[in-house]
Structure formats: C-alpha cells, structure tokens
C-alpha cells in the first residue's frame, strides 16, 4: 500500500505522517493536492476521486467512484509517475530527520 502526501505534511500534519507510516508500506512526498484512490485486484479496477481533504470538514464536497478499466489505467499511470518522482520516506528516515512536532 503506497501513499502520496503533499510535502507540507512534514510541517503541518506531523501526526498524519506518523500515523500513515504505521499503516502503509511506503510514503512519497510530492507537490500533491489530489484526493485519488486506486484499488485493483483480479476482478476490479476502481478509481475514487473526491474533492474533500481527509479531515473533518463541514463544507459540501463531491466525489465519484469509477470502475472503467481505461479510466483506472489513466489515473494509475499518473499516480505512479508522481510517486516515482516523489521523495520516498521510510520509518527510519522519518525518525532520523526528526520529523516531529516542535
């Protein structure tokens, strides 16, 4: 399970970064504001695209779930490109670089 977060997470959401590090296998930091999830198995290719941040928010938001393989492939290719060009963190690096709340 890979996760791409905005680079600002190191400054603004350290709790999220530390939580995510215990849940996902790899974290990439990039100039990212997308709220996309891709899920794939032997039967399904699913894209979830939402406008909301993953926080408590009283505002109206929107989203869509799509199961068309060609749409999945388009989004998944872009997500992989962003991830492959991101700063990849691991648990030891997060601790070493002192990504903690001051």
C-alpha positions in Angstrom: 0.0 0.0 0.0 1.6 3.3 -1.2 0.6 6.8 -0.1 1.4 10.1 -1.7 1.2 13.2 0.6 1.9 16.8 0.0 5.3 17.9 1.0 3.8 20.3 3.5 2.8 17.3 5.7 6.3 17.5 7.3 5.5 21.0 8.6 1.7 21.0 9.1 0.4 17.4 9.8 3.2 15.5 11.5 0.6 13.4 13.4 -0.8 12.3 10.0 2.7 11.4 8.7 3.5 9.4 11.8 0.1 7.6 11.7 0.4 6.8 8.0 3.9 5.5 8.5 2.4 2.7 10.7 -0.3 1.9 8.1 1.2 2.0 4.7 4.3 0.3 3.2 5.7 3.4 1.6 5.1 7.2 1.7 6.0 9.5 -1.1 6.1 13.3 -0.7 5.3 15.5 -3.7 3.6 18.7 -4.6 0.3 16.9 -4.5 -3.3 18.1 -3.8 -5.2 15.2 -5.5 -7.6 13.2 -3.5 -7.4 10.0 -5.5 -7.5 6.4 -4.5 -6.9 3.5 -6.9 -7.8 -0.1 -6.0 -7.1 -3.1 -8.2 -7.5 -6.8 -7.9 -8.1 -9.7 -10.3 -11.7 -8.6 -10.8 -11.8 -4.9 -10.4 -10.1 -1.6 -11.3 -11.6 1.2 -9.2 -10.8 4.9 -9.0 -12.2 7.1 -6.2 -11.9 10.8 -6.9 -13.0 13.2 -4.2 -12.9 16.9 -3.5 -12.6 16.7 0.2 -9.5 16.6 2.3 -9.3 13.6 4.6 -10.2 15.7 7.6 -13.4 16.7 9.4 -15.0 19.3 7.2 -18.5 20.8 7.4 -18.4 22.0 3.8 -20.3 20.3 0.9 -18.0 18.1 -1.1 -18.3 15.8 -4.1 -16.8 12.6 -5.3 -17.1 9.8 -7.9 -16.3 6.1 -7.9 -15.5 4.7 -11.4 -15.0 1.1 -12.4 -14.0 1.6 -16.0 -10.6 -0.1 -16.6 -9.4 2.6 -19.1 -10.1 5.4 -16.6 -8.3 3.4 -13.9 -5.3 2.9 -16.2 -5.1 6.6 -16.9 -5.2 7.7 -13.3 -3.0 4.9 -12.1 -0.3 5.7 -14.6 -0.3 9.3 -13.4 -0.2 8.3 -9.8 2.7 6.0 -10.4 4.6 8.8 -12.3 4.1 11.2 -9.4 5.1 8.6 -6.8 8.2 7.6 -8.8 9.3 11.2 -8.8 8.4 11.9 -5.2 10.6 11.9 -2.1 10.3 8.4 -0.7 10.3 8.2 3.1 10.7 5.2 5.3 10.3 4.8 9.1 14.0 5.2 9.8 14.3 8.3 7.7 11.3 9.9 9.4 12.9 9.3 12.8 16.4 10.2 11.6 15.4 13.6 10.1 13.5 14.5 13.2 10.1 14.9 11.6 8.5 15.6 14.9 6.4 18.4 16.3 8.5 21.2 17.9 
